[in-house]
Amino acid sequence: MKQKANLIAQKLVNLYRQEHVILGGWAVLNPVFVQEATDDVLDVMADLPTGKLLVQHIKNLKSGKTPMDSIDRNLLPYGGAMAESAIATPLSDEQWNELVSAVNQFTPNQQGLENLKKLDVIKKFGDEWLVGIKNILSEHPDLSARWKVVMQTWQAYHLWDMATQIVSQPLTERMRAQIQADMPEYETFLPMFDKPGQELLAKLRSFMNDTKRPRKSGN
C-alpha cells in the first residue's frame, strides 16, 4: 500500500511540474489531483521536492478555495517562472515574423518538430520553448490554435518514445503501475501514429494486464 502511495504521489508531483506543457493545463490536471490524492498520498507527497506546494494546492481545491480550472499564484511550480518566461523574452520584429511563418507552415510530424527547433527564435527560449511560445501567442487566437497542434505533436512523439522504451525492457511492478496511470494519455496520442501506434498501444495494454509474465519487483 505504501509503495502504491509513493507511485501516485510522484506521478502527481511530476504532472504538477509539467503543467506548462500539458494541453488543458490546470483544468485538466486539477480533477486528477483531487481524485487521486488520498490522505496517504498527501502524506508521502509532502516529503517530495515541491510536494508541499502541491499538497496545499490540492487542499485548496478540495475545500473550494481554488476553482477547478485555476491555481493560487503563490503555489505555481517553479515560482511561476514557466508562466512568466515569455515576459522576460521579448521578440524583435524579425523574430516575430520568423515565428509566425514557422507556426503557419508547421507540419505535424517529427521532421516538422526538428525544423521548428532549429530556428533562432525557438532556441531563444531554451528548454522552455513550448510554454514560452505558447505565452507569446496567447493574445493571437489563430496562431495560438496552431501552436496547440505543435504541442500535441510534441506530446505524441514524447509518449511514443516512452512507450517504445517500456516495451523493450523487462516488466516491473512499478512499470506496470506507471503504464496504468499514463494509459489515458497513451490512448489519446498513440492512435495518431495509425497502425504502428495501435500496435504499440496494444503492447502497453498487454504489459499492464499480463499477470503471467515473469517480472522483477519494482523498488
PADRENLO-576040 format. One record per residue (C-alpha): residue in three letters; x, y, z; residue number from 1. Coordinates in steps of 0.25 Angstrom, whole numbers, plus 5000, padded with zeros to 4 digits. Layout:
residues N
<rec><residu>ALA</residu><east>X</east><north>Y</north><up>Z</up><num>NUM</num></rec>
...
END
This chain:
residues 219
<rec><residu>MET</residu><east>5000</east><north>5000</north><up>5000</up><num>1</num></rec>
<rec><residu>LYS</residu><east>5011</east><north>5009</north><up>5003</up><num>2</num></rec>
<rec><residu>GLN</residu><east>5018</east><north>5007</north><up>4990</up><num>3</num></rec>
<rec><residu>LYS</residu><east>5005</east><north>5010</north><up>4983</up><num>4</num></rec>
<rec><residu>ALA</residu><east>5004</east><north>5023</north><up>4990</up><num>5</num></rec>
<rec><residu>ASN</residu><east>5018</east><north>5026</north><up>4987</up><num>6</num></rec>
<rec><residu>LEU</residu><east>5016</east><north>5024</north><up>4972</up><num>7</num></rec>
<rec><residu>ILE</residu><east>5003</east><north>5032</north><up>4971</up><num>8</num></rec>
<rec><residu>ALA</residu><east>5010</east><north>5044</north><up>4979</up><num>9</num></rec>
<rec><residu>GLN</residu><east>5022</east><north>5044</north><up>4970</up><num>10</num></rec>
<rec><residu>LYS</residu><east>5013</east><north>5044</north><up>4958</up><num>11</num></rec>
<rec><residu>LEU</residu><east>5004</east><north>5055</north><up>4963</up><num>12</num></rec>
<rec><residu>VAL</residu><east>5017</east><north>5064</north><up>4966</up><num>13</num></rec>
<rec><residu>ASN</residu><east>5022</east><north>5061</north><up>4952</up><num>14</num></rec>
<rec><residu>LEU</residu><east>5009</east><north>5065</north><up>4946</up><num>15</num></rec>
<rec><residu>TYR</residu><east>5009</east><north>5078</north><up>4955</up><num>16</num></rec>
<rec><residu>ARG</residu><east>5023</east><north>5081</north><up>4950</up><num>17</num></rec>
<rec><residu>GLN</residu><east>5020</east><north>5079</north><up>4935</up><num>18</num></rec>
<rec><residu>GLU</residu><east>5006</east><north>5087</north><up>4935</up><num>19</num></rec>
<rec><residu>HIS</residu><east>5013</east><north>5097</north><up>4925</up><num>20</num></rec>
<rec><residu>VAL</residu><east>5013</east><north>5086</north><up>4914</up><num>21</num></rec>
<rec><residu>ILE</residu><east>5000</east><north>5079</north><up>4917</up><num>22</num></rec>
<rec><residu>LEU</residu><east>4989</east><north>5082</north><up>4908</up><num>23</num></rec>
<rec><residu>GLY</residu><east>4977</east><north>5088</north><up>4916</up><num>24</num></rec>
<rec><residu>GLY</residu><east>4986</east><north>5092</north><up>4928</up><num>25</num></rec>
<rec><residu>TRP</residu><east>4980</east><north>5093</north><up>4941</up><num>26</num></rec>
<rec><residu>ALA</residu><east>4966</east><north>5090</north><up>4937</up><num>27</num></rec>
<rec><residu>VAL</residu><east>4971</east><north>5076</north><up>4932</up><num>28</num></rec>
<rec><residu>LEU</residu><east>4980</east><north>5073</north><up>4944</up><num>29</num></rec>
<rec><residu>ASN</residu><east>4972</east><north>5078</north><up>4956</up><num>30</num></rec>
<rec><residu>PRO</residu><east>4961</east><north>5067</north><up>4955</up><num>31</num></rec>
<rec><residu>VAL</residu><east>4972</east><north>5057</north><up>4955</up><num>32</num></rec>
<rec><residu>PHE</residu><east>4979</east><north>5063</north><up>4967</up><num>33</num></rec>
<rec><residu>VAL</residu><east>4966</east><north>5063</north><up>4975</up><num>34</num></rec>
<rec><residu>GLN</residu><east>4962</east><north>5049</north><up>4971</up><num>35</num></rec>
<rec><residu>GLU</residu><east>4976</east><north>5042</north><up>4973</up><num>36</num></rec>
<rec><residu>ALA</residu><east>4981</east><north>5050</north><up>4985</up><num>37</num></rec>
<rec><residu>THR</residu><east>4976</east><north>5041</north><up>4997</up><num>38</num></rec>
<rec><residu>ASP</residu><east>4981</east><north>5044</north><up>5011</up><num>39</num></rec>
<rec><residu>ASP</residu><east>4993</east><north>5034</north><up>5010</up><num>40</num></rec>
<rec><residu>VAL</residu><east>4997</east><north>5040</north><up>4996</up><num>41</num></rec>
<rec><residu>LEU</residu><east>4997</east><north>5054</north><up>5002</up><num>42</num></rec>
<rec><residu>ASP</residu><east>5006</east><north>5049</north><up>5014</up><num>43</num></rec>
<rec><residu>VAL</residu><east>5016</east><north>5044</north><up>5004</up><num>44</num></rec>
<rec><residu>MET</residu><east>5015</east><north>5056</north><up>4995</up><num>45</num></rec>
<rec><residu>ALA</residu><east>5019</east><north>5066</north><up>5006</up><num>46</num></rec>
<rec><residu>ASP</residu><east>5033</east><north>5060</north><up>5007</up><num>47</num></rec>
<rec><residu>LEU</residu><east>5035</east><north>5061</north><up>4992</up><num>48</num></rec>
<rec><residu>PRO</residu><east>5042</east><north>5073</north><up>4985</up><num>49</num></rec>
<rec><residu>THR</residu><east>5031</east><north>5084</north><up>4983</up><num>50</num></rec>
<rec><residu>GLY</residu><east>5022</east><north>5074</north><up>4989</up><num>51</num></rec>
<rec><residu>LYS</residu><east>5017</east><north>5083</north><up>5000</up><num>52</num></rec>
<rec><residu>LEU</residu><east>5013</east><north>5093</north><up>4990</up><num>53</num></rec>
<rec><residu>LEU</residu><east>5004</east><north>5083</north><up>4983</up><num>54</num></rec>
<rec><residu>VAL</residu><east>4998</east><north>5078</north><up>4996</up><num>55</num></rec>
<rec><residu>GLN</residu><east>4994</east><north>5092</north><up>4999</up><num>56</num></rec>
<rec><residu>HIS</residu><east>4988</east><north>5093</north><up>4985</up><num>57</num></rec>
<rec><residu>ILE</residu><east>4980</east><north>5080</north><up>4986</up><num>58</num></rec>
<rec><residu>LYS</residu><east>4975</east><north>5085</north><up>4999</up><num>59</num></rec>
<rec><residu>ASN</residu><east>4970</east><north>5098</north><up>4993</up><num>60</num></rec>
<rec><residu>LEU</residu><east>4963</east><north>5090</north><up>4982</up><num>61</num></rec>
<rec><residu>LYS</residu><east>4956</east><north>5081</north><up>4991</up><num>62</num></rec>
<rec><residu>SER</residu><east>4952</east><north>5092</north><up>5000</up><num>63</num></rec>
<rec><residu>GLY</residu><east>4946</east><north>5100</north><up>4989</up><num>64</num></rec>
<rec><residu>LYS</residu><east>4956</east><north>5112</north><up>4991</up><num>65</num></rec>
<rec><residu>THR</residu><east>4962</east><north>5110</north><up>4978</up><num>66</num></rec>
<rec><residu>PRO</residu><east>4954</east><north>5108</north><up>4965</up><num>67</num></rec>
<rec><residu>MET</residu><east>4956</east><north>5095</north><up>4958</up><num>68</num></rec>
<rec><residu>ASP</residu><east>4962</east><north>5102</north><up>4946</up><num>69</num></rec>
<rec><residu>SER</residu><east>4972</east><north>5110</north><up>4954</up><num>70</num></rec>
<rec><residu>ILE</residu><east>4983</east><north>5111</north><up>4964</up><num>71</num></rec>
<rec><residu>ASP</residu><east>4987</east><north>5121</north><up>4974</up><num>72</num></rec>
<rec><residu>ARG</residu><east>4998</east><north>5129</north><up>4968</up><num>73</num></rec>
<rec><residu>ASN</residu><east>5007</east><north>5127</north><up>4981</up><num>74</num></rec>
<rec><residu>LEU</residu><east>5006</east><north>5112</north><up>4978</up><num>75</num></rec>
<rec><residu>LEU</residu><east>5011</east><north>5111</north><up>4964</up><num>76</num></rec>
<rec><residu>PRO</residu><east>5022</east><north>5102</north><up>4961</up><num>77</num></rec>
<rec><residu>TYR</residu><east>5036</east><north>5108</north><up>4959</up><num>78</num></rec>
<rec><residu>GLY</residu><east>5030</east><north>5121</north><up>4966</up><num>79</num></rec>
<rec><residu>GLY</residu><east>5023</east><north>5124</north><up>4953</up><num>80</num></rec>
<rec><residu>ALA</residu><east>5035</east><north>5125</north><up>4945</up><num>81</num></rec>
<rec><residu>MET</residu><east>5030</east><north>5116</north><up>4934</up><num>82</num></rec>
<rec><residu>ALA</residu><east>5017</east><north>5124</north><up>4932</up><num>83</num></rec>
<rec><residu>GLU</residu><east>5025</east><north>5137</north><up>4932</up><num>84</num></rec>
<rec><residu>SER</residu><east>5036</east><north>5133</north><up>4923</up><num>85</num></rec>
<rec><residu>ALA</residu><east>5031</east><north>5140</north><up>4911</up><num>86</num></rec>
<rec><residu>ILE</residu><east>5030</east><north>5153</north><up>4918</up><num>87</num></rec>
<rec><residu>ALA</residu><east>5045</east><north>5153</north><up>4920</up><num>88</num></rec>
<rec><residu>THR</residu><east>5048</east><north>5148</north><up>4906</up><num>89</num></rec>
<rec><residu>PRO</residu><east>5043</east><north>5160</north><up>4896</up><num>90</num></rec>
<rec><residu>LEU</residu><east>5044</east><north>5157</north><up>4881</up><num>91</num></rec>
<rec><residu>SER</residu><east>5049</east><north>5167</north><up>4870</up><num>92</num></rec>
<rec><residu>ASP</residu><east>5040</east><north>5169</north><up>4858</up><num>93</num></rec>
<rec><residu>GLU</residu><east>5049</east><north>5160</north><up>4850</up><num>94</num></rec>
<rec><residu>GLN</residu><east>5048</east><north>5149</north><up>4861</up><num>95</num></rec>
<rec><residu>TRP</residu><east>5033</east><north>5151</north><up>4861</up><num>96</num></rec>
<rec><residu>ASN</residu><east>5032</east><north>5149</north><up>4846</up><num>97</num></rec>
<rec><residu>GLU</residu><east>5040</east><north>5137</north><up>4847</up><num>98</num></rec>
<rec><residu>LEU</residu><east>5031</east><north>5131</north><up>4858</up><num>99</num></rec>
<rec><residu>VAL</residu><east>5018</east><north>5134</north><up>4850</up><num>100</num></rec>
<rec><residu>SER</residu><east>5024</east><north>5128</north><up>4837</up><num>101</num></rec>
<rec><residu>ALA</residu><east>5029</east><north>5115</north><up>4845</up><num>102</num></rec>
<rec><residu>VAL</residu><east>5015</east><north>5113</north><up>4852</up><num>103</num></rec>
<rec><residu>ASN</residu><east>5007</east><north>5115</north><up>4839</up><num>104</num></rec>
<rec><residu>GLN</residu><east>5016</east><north>5105</north><up>4832</up><num>105</num></rec>
<rec><residu>PHE</residu><east>5017</east><north>5095</north><up>4843</up><num>106</num></rec>
<rec><residu>THR</residu><east>5015</east><north>5080</north><up>4838</up><num>107</num></rec>
<rec><residu>PRO</residu><east>5011</east><north>5071</north><up>4850</up><num>108</num></rec>
<rec><residu>ASN</residu><east>5022</east><north>5061</north><up>4849</up><num>109</num></rec>
<rec><residu>GLN</residu><east>5035</east><north>5058</north><up>4855</up><num>110</num></rec>
<rec><residu>GLN</residu><east>5042</east><north>5066</north><up>4844</up><num>111</num></rec>
<rec><residu>GLY</residu><east>5033</east><north>5078</north><up>4846</up><num>112</num></rec>
<rec><residu>LEU</residu><east>5037</east><north>5078</north><up>4861</up><num>113</num></rec>
<rec><residu>GLU</residu><east>5052</east><north>5077</north><up>4857</up><num>114</num></rec>
<rec><residu>ASN</residu><east>5051</east><north>5088</north><up>4847</up><num>115</num></rec>
<rec><residu>LEU</residu><east>5044</east><north>5097</north><up>4857</up><num>116</num></rec>
<rec><residu>LYS</residu><east>5054</east><north>5094</north><up>4868</up><num>117</num></rec>
<rec><residu>LYS</residu><east>5066</east><north>5099</north><up>4859</up><num>118</num></rec>
<rec><residu>LEU</residu><east>5060</east><north>5113</north><up>4858</up><num>119</num></rec>
<rec><residu>ASP</residu><east>5067</east><north>5124</north><up>4865</up><num>120</num></rec>
<rec><residu>VAL</residu><east>5054</east><north>5129</north><up>4871</up><num>121</num></rec>
<rec><residu>ILE</residu><east>5051</east><north>5116</north><up>4877</up><num>122</num></rec>
<rec><residu>LYS</residu><east>5065</east><north>5114</north><up>4882</up><num>123</num></rec>
<rec><residu>LYS</residu><east>5064</east><north>5127</north><up>4889</up><num>124</num></rec>
<rec><residu>PHE</residu><east>5054</east><north>5121</north><up>4899</up><num>125</num></rec>
<rec><residu>GLY</residu><east>5063</east><north>5109</north><up>4902</up><num>126</num></rec>
<rec><residu>ASP</residu><east>5057</east><north>5097</north><up>4909</up><num>127</num></rec>
<rec><residu>GLU</residu><east>5044</east><north>5105</north><up>4912</up><num>128</num></rec>
<rec><residu>TRP</residu><east>5041</east><north>5107</north><up>4897</up><num>129</num></rec>
<rec><residu>LEU</residu><east>5028</east><north>5101</north><up>4897</up><num>130</num></rec>
<rec><residu>VAL</residu><east>5022</east><north>5109</north><up>4908</up><num>131</num></rec>
<rec><residu>GLY</residu><east>5030</east><north>5121</north><up>4904</up><num>132</num></rec>
<rec><residu>ILE</residu><east>5024</east><north>5122</north><up>4890</up><num>133</num></rec>
<rec><residu>LYS</residu><east>5010</east><north>5118</north><up>4896</up><num>134</num></rec>
<rec><residu>ASN</residu><east>5010</east><north>5130</north><up>4905</up><num>135</num></rec>
<rec><residu>ILE</residu><east>5015</east><north>5139</north><up>4893</up><num>136</num></rec>
<rec><residu>LEU</residu><east>5004</east><north>5135</north><up>4885</up><num>137</num></rec>
<rec><residu>SER</residu><east>4993</east><north>5135</north><up>4895</up><num>138</num></rec>
<rec><residu>GLU</residu><east>4987</east><north>5148</north><up>4890</up><num>139</num></rec>
<rec><residu>HIS</residu><east>4986</east><north>5143</north><up>4876</up><num>140</num></rec>
<rec><residu>PRO</residu><east>4975</east><north>5133</north><up>4875</up><num>141</num></rec>
<rec><residu>ASP</residu><east>4978</east><north>5127</north><up>4861</up><num>142</num></rec>
<rec><residu>LEU</residu><east>4993</east><north>5125</north><up>4864</up><num>143</num></rec>
<rec><residu>SER</residu><east>4990</east><north>5120</north><up>4878</up><num>144</num></rec>
<rec><residu>ALA</residu><east>4981</east><north>5109</north><up>4872</up><num>145</num></rec>
<rec><residu>ARG</residu><east>4992</east><north>5105</north><up>4862</up><num>146</num></rec>
<rec><residu>TRP</residu><east>5002</east><north>5105</north><up>4874</up><num>147</num></rec>
<rec><residu>LYS</residu><east>4993</east><north>5095</north><up>4881</up><num>148</num></rec>
<rec><residu>VAL</residu><east>4996</east><north>5086</north><up>4869</up><num>149</num></rec>
<rec><residu>VAL</residu><east>5011</east><north>5087</north><up>4871</up><num>150</num></rec>
<rec><residu>MET</residu><east>5009</east><north>5084</north><up>4886</up><num>151</num></rec>
<rec><residu>GLN</residu><east>5000</east><north>5072</north><up>4882</up><num>152</num></rec>
<rec><residu>THR</residu><east>5011</east><north>5067</north><up>4872</up><num>153</num></rec>
<rec><residu>TRP</residu><east>5022</east><north>5068</north><up>4883</up><num>154</num></rec>
<rec><residu>GLN</residu><east>5014</east><north>5061</north><up>4893</up><num>155</num></rec>
<rec><residu>ALA</residu><east>5011</east><north>5050</north><up>4883</up><num>156</num></rec>
<rec><residu>TYR</residu><east>5025</east><north>5047</north><up>4880</up><num>157</num></rec>
<rec><residu>HIS</residu><east>5029</east><north>5048</north><up>4894</up><num>158</num></rec>
<rec><residu>LEU</residu><east>5019</east><north>5038</north><up>4898</up><num>159</num></rec>
<rec><residu>TRP</residu><east>5023</east><north>5029</north><up>4886</up><num>160</num></rec>
<rec><residu>ASP</residu><east>5038</east><north>5029</north><up>4891</up><num>161</num></rec>
<rec><residu>MET</residu><east>5033</east><north>5026</north><up>4905</up><num>162</num></rec>
<rec><residu>ALA</residu><east>5025</east><north>5014</north><up>4901</up><num>163</num></rec>
<rec><residu>THR</residu><east>5035</east><north>5009</north><up>4892</up><num>164</num></rec>
<rec><residu>GLN</residu><east>5045</east><north>5009</north><up>4903</up><num>165</num></rec>
<rec><residu>ILE</residu><east>5035</east><north>5002</north><up>4912</up><num>166</num></rec>
<rec><residu>VAL</residu><east>5032</east><north>4990</north><up>4903</up><num>167</num></rec>
<rec><residu>SER</residu><east>5047</east><north>4988</north><up>4901</up><num>168</num></rec>
<rec><residu>GLN</residu><east>5050</east><north>4986</north><up>4916</up><num>169</num></rec>
<rec><residu>PRO</residu><east>5047</east><north>4975</north><up>4926</up><num>170</num></rec>
<rec><residu>LEU</residu><east>5033</east><north>4978</north><up>4932</up><num>171</num></rec>
<rec><residu>THR</residu><east>5034</east><north>4982</north><up>4947</up><num>172</num></rec>
<rec><residu>GLU</residu><east>5022</east><north>4985</north><up>4956</up><num>173</num></rec>
<rec><residu>ARG</residu><east>5026</east><north>4999</north><up>4957</up><num>174</num></rec>
<rec><residu>MET</residu><east>5026</east><north>5000</north><up>4942</up><num>175</num></rec>
<rec><residu>ARG</residu><east>5012</east><north>4993</north><up>4941</up><num>176</num></rec>
<rec><residu>ALA</residu><east>5006</east><north>5004</north><up>4951</up><num>177</num></rec>
<rec><residu>GLN</residu><east>5012</east><north>5015</north><up>4943</up><num>178</num></rec>
<rec><residu>ILE</residu><east>5006</east><north>5009</north><up>4930</up><num>179</num></rec>
<rec><residu>GLN</residu><east>4993</east><north>5009</north><up>4937</up><num>180</num></rec>
<rec><residu>ALA</residu><east>4994</east><north>5023</north><up>4942</up><num>181</num></rec>
<rec><residu>ASP</residu><east>4998</east><north>5028</north><up>4928</up><num>182</num></rec>
<rec><residu>MET</residu><east>4989</east><north>5020</north><up>4920</up><num>183</num></rec>
<rec><residu>PRO</residu><east>4979</east><north>5031</north><up>4917</up><num>184</num></rec>
<rec><residu>GLU</residu><east>4990</east><north>5039</north><up>4910</up><num>185</num></rec>
<rec><residu>TYR</residu><east>4995</east><north>5027</north><up>4902</up><num>186</num></rec>
<rec><residu>GLU</residu><east>4980</east><north>5025</north><up>4898</up><num>187</num></rec>
<rec><residu>THR</residu><east>4979</east><north>5039</north><up>4893</up><num>188</num></rec>
<rec><residu>PHE</residu><east>4992</east><north>5041</north><up>4886</up><num>189</num></rec>
<rec><residu>LEU</residu><east>4997</east><north>5027</north><up>4881</up><num>190</num></rec>
<rec><residu>PRO</residu><east>4986</east><north>5026</north><up>4871</up><num>191</num></rec>
<rec><residu>MET</residu><east>4992</east><north>5038</north><up>4863</up><num>192</num></rec>
<rec><residu>PHE</residu><east>5002</east><north>5028</north><up>4858</up><num>193</num></rec>
<rec><residu>ASP</residu><east>4992</east><north>5020</north><up>4851</up><num>194</num></rec>
<rec><residu>LYS</residu><east>4994</east><north>5005</north><up>4851</up><num>195</num></rec>
<rec><residu>PRO</residu><east>5008</east><north>5005</north><up>4858</up><num>196</num></rec>
<rec><residu>GLY</residu><east>5002</east><north>5014</north><up>4869</up><num>197</num></rec>
<rec><residu>GLN</residu><east>4991</east><north>5004</north><up>4871</up><num>198</num></rec>
<rec><residu>GLU</residu><east>5000</east><north>4992</north><up>4871</up><num>199</num></rec>
<rec><residu>LEU</residu><east>5009</east><north>4999</north><up>4882</up><num>200</num></rec>
<rec><residu>LEU</residu><east>4997</east><north>5003</north><up>4890</up><num>201</num></rec>
<rec><residu>ALA</residu><east>4992</east><north>4988</north><up>4889</up><num>202</num></rec>
<rec><residu>LYS</residu><east>5006</east><north>4984</north><up>4895</up><num>203</num></rec>
<rec><residu>LEU</residu><east>5005</east><north>4994</north><up>4906</up><num>204</num></rec>
<rec><residu>ARG</residu><east>4991</east><north>4988</north><up>4910</up><num>205</num></rec>
<rec><residu>SER</residu><east>4997</east><north>4974</north><up>4909</up><num>206</num></rec>
<rec><residu>PHE</residu><east>5008</east><north>4979</north><up>4919</up><num>207</num></rec>
<rec><residu>MET</residu><east>4998</east><north>4985</north><up>4928</up><num>208</num></rec>
<rec><residu>ASN</residu><east>4989</east><north>4973</north><up>4928</up><num>209</num></rec>
<rec><residu>ASP</residu><east>4998</east><north>4961</north><up>4927</up><num>210</num></rec>
<rec><residu>THR</residu><east>4999</east><north>4955</north><up>4941</up><num>211</num></rec>
<rec><residu>LYS</residu><east>5006</east><north>4942</north><up>4936</up><num>212</num></rec>
<rec><residu>ARG</residu><east>5019</east><north>4950</north><up>4930</up><num>213</num></rec>
<rec><residu>PRO</residu><east>5031</east><north>4947</north><up>4939</up><num>214</num></rec>
<rec><residu>ARG</residu><east>5035</east><north>4960</north><up>4945</up><num>215</num></rec>
<rec><residu>LYS</residu><east>5044</east><north>4967</north><up>4954</up><num>216</num></rec>
<rec><residu>SER</residu><east>5040</east><north>4974</north><up>4967</up><num>217</num></rec>
<rec><residu>GLY</residu><east>5040</east><north>4989</north><up>4966</up><num>218</num></rec>
<rec><residu>ASN</residu><east>5048</east><north>4997</north><up>4976</up><num>219</num></rec>
END
